[in-house]
């Protein structure tokens, strides 16, 4: 297996999706479990596009954790950075869906959010050798909600800095993960100061910056090489290498939006590595990168579940030719 070019650090879990749309938790008649967790989704999507990746995170020593690690290995993701916790369970998240397929995170089955294995990721056990050969580190913010895994996130940023690895932060805000959601914005803003690329949903941009203008956020931060602001079916605004624009989304028959943003991130990173960061000064290159990422996200919504529905590079290229 070739050295992973992208490291994805954070949570891997099961999204337990309501089979019936438009129902509250007590009204749901049946559920189906799908592997998920944003960083794990990104790692799998990258491999399917042809970019070697590794997942770094912690799961329980339970059947759930074992099945998730097996899935990563079957897809071809490097699992050298996966830690196992002897007593904490692997996380499962209840997800209800609105009539239009949009997800609502509805809590955790039988545990408090602080009890899951992903919160126990150990900073001192991160494999430095992975950072030595990587190009990009992708992180989210959910693990900032817990002391131990937050320390691991910051250790990963240190290692990335030491080895000249670019850092992409996908905010991926979920208030149910935080014991005190009101404290989260300040914690996330501190992390943003240390990253090179920032991907936000429109609501996250409003929460953190009181604007969803990608250019305004870029210039206000004055420390990032690019900002992407996605807005579901309304497309993506971006500011990359001084190129600022908005690309409308592709119109597709949406079945489930789970993991679409993660496929977008994977498509973006895959193309960033293909073109090279120095070429972000070219407006046409940037537009091609965003179109590719948007196509990856759109194709992921055509089927339920995050990982099972991820497209290949060939499928994206065919889709772009047709659209």
RAWO-V488901 format. One record per helix or strand of 3 or more residues. SS is the DSSP state (hx for helix, st for strand). FROM is the first residue (numbers start at 0). LEN is the number of residues. Records with the same first field share a line. If there is no record, write none. Layout:
# RAWO-V488901
SS: FROM-LEN + FROM-LEN
This chain:
# RAWO-V488901
st: 5-4 + 12-9 + 30-6 + 52-8 + 77-8 + 91-6 + 102-6 + 135-4 + 165-5 + 196-5 + 225-5 + 235-5 + 242-5
hx: 24-3 + 37-12 + 62-13 + 112-3 + 116-4 + 122-3 + 127-6 + 141-4 + 146-16 + 174-3 + 180-12 + 201-8 + 213-8 + 231-3 + 259-16 + 276-5 + 282-18 + 312-10
